Amino acid sequence: MSLAEVGRTLSKFQRHLTYLLLNIPSFNVDVENRVRHKMSRWELSCPPGILARRIVKRLPDVAKLVTPRVQTAVFKTLWNGWTTASRFQNESACVLKCSEAVDALGHSIAQEKCEHYAGCPFMRQLLVYKLRLPIEFASKEYFFFAADGLMERTDKVTLLAIGIYAMMLATDHFRVTPPPSSDVVHDFLEEACKRATSGHRPSRSVLHGAMVAWLANRCSI
């Protein structure tokens, strides 16, 4: 079997396994309760039962809009899969160095946790300024795909998922190699967005439209 054939076989297996996990009760009898338990970590305003059913329904819809790599980033976000200091019961500042502010005890205001990255100034700049999304998208409710009516805005869902992927890559990268400046972080996020859509025409087209709008706005200032 060639390497390409192995890749195709693995891809088919992943799609089939995802389908079984999300759609066949006998294969995963506790999927809704499992999602409910995992999402409770984020302390969102949506009632737990409604939130769990909402997430179970939305994950397959997201899969239709973006690449598997972006789908993985979205799932890891919901499942608290980022390698943040908070996840390992440690305390540290935002690895993107978005703020030097500290509280009365000398602890960083910008903590290294998923909840911070949902509204981190770098995430907000990426989503609102470059991807042309409404300001409310830079919030926990949208970051964790819990907001009412979110899936009715297909192109915006695509851009949100791309932004989450880019932010996850950026934090993984700069956790090892601290950024020398904010411009380096912005450039990395932009390139990560392009990588998110590589080989996937629909999401690439959506990203291109947003970037063209950003450039047009920039030139008009």
Secondary structure as the mmCIF struct_conf table of DSSP 4:
data_model
#
loop_
_struct_conf.conf_type_id
_struct_conf.id
_struct_conf.beg_label_comp_id
_struct_conf.beg_label_asym_id
_struct_conf.beg_label_seq_id
_struct_conf.end_label_comp_id
_struct_conf.end_label_asym_id
_struct_conf.end_label_seq_id
HELX_RH_AL_P HELX_RH_AL_P1 LEU A 3 ASN A 23
TURN_TY1_P TURN_TY1_P1 PRO A 25 PHE A 27
TURN_TY1_P TURN_TY1_P2 VAL A 29 ASP A 30
HELX_RH_AL_P HELX_RH_AL_P2 VAL A 31 MET A 39
HELX_RH_3T_P HELX_RH_3T_P1 SER A 40 TRP A 42
BEND BEND1 SER A 45 CYS A 46
HELX_RH_AL_P HELX_RH_AL_P3 PRO A 48 ALA A 63
TURN_TY1_P TURN_TY1_P3 LYS A 64 LEU A 65
BEND BEND2 VAL A 66 VAL A 66
HELX_RH_AL_P HELX_RH_AL_P4 PRO A 68 LEU A 78
TURN_TY1_P TURN_TY1_P4 TRP A 79 ASN A 80
BEND BEND3 TRP A 82 TRP A 82
TURN_TY1_P TURN_TY1_P5 ALA A 85 ALA A 85
HELX_RH_3T_P HELX_RH_3T_P2 SER A 86 PHE A 88
TURN_TY1_P TURN_TY1_P6 GLN A 89 GLN A 89
STRN STRN1 ALA A 93 ALA A 93
TURN_TY1_P TURN_TY1_P7 VAL A 95 LEU A 96
STRN STRN2 VAL A 102 VAL A 102
TURN_TY1_P TURN_TY1_P8 ALA A 104 LEU A 105
BEND BEND4 GLY A 106 GLY A 106
STRN STRN3 SER A 108 SER A 108
BEND BEND5 ILE A 109 ALA A 110
STRN STRN4 GLN A 111 GLN A 111
BEND BEND6 GLU A 112 LYS A 113
HELX_RH_AL_P HELX_RH_AL_P5 CYS A 114 GLY A 119
HELX_RH_AL_P HELX_RH_AL_P6 PRO A 121 ARG A 124
HELX_RH_PI_P HELX_RH_PI_P1 GLN A 125 LYS A 130
BEND BEND7 LEU A 131 LEU A 131
HELX_RH_3T_P HELX_RH_3T_P3 ILE A 135 PHE A 137
BEND BEND8 ALA A 138 SER A 139
HELX_RH_AL_P HELX_RH_AL_P7 LYS A 140 PHE A 143
TURN_TY1_P TURN_TY1_P9 PHE A 144 PHE A 145
BEND BEND9 ALA A 147 ALA A 147
TURN_TY1_P TURN_TY1_P10 ASP A 148 GLY A 149
HELX_RH_3T_P HELX_RH_3T_P4 LEU A 150 GLU A 152
HELX_RH_AL_P HELX_RH_AL_P8 THR A 154 VAL A 176
BEND BEND10 THR A 177 THR A 177
BEND BEND11 PRO A 180 SER A 181
HELX_RH_AL_P HELX_RH_AL_P9 SER A 182 ALA A 196
TURN_TY1_P TURN_TY1_P11 THR A 197 GLY A 199
HELX_RH_AL_P HELX_RH_AL_P10 ARG A 201 SER A 220
#
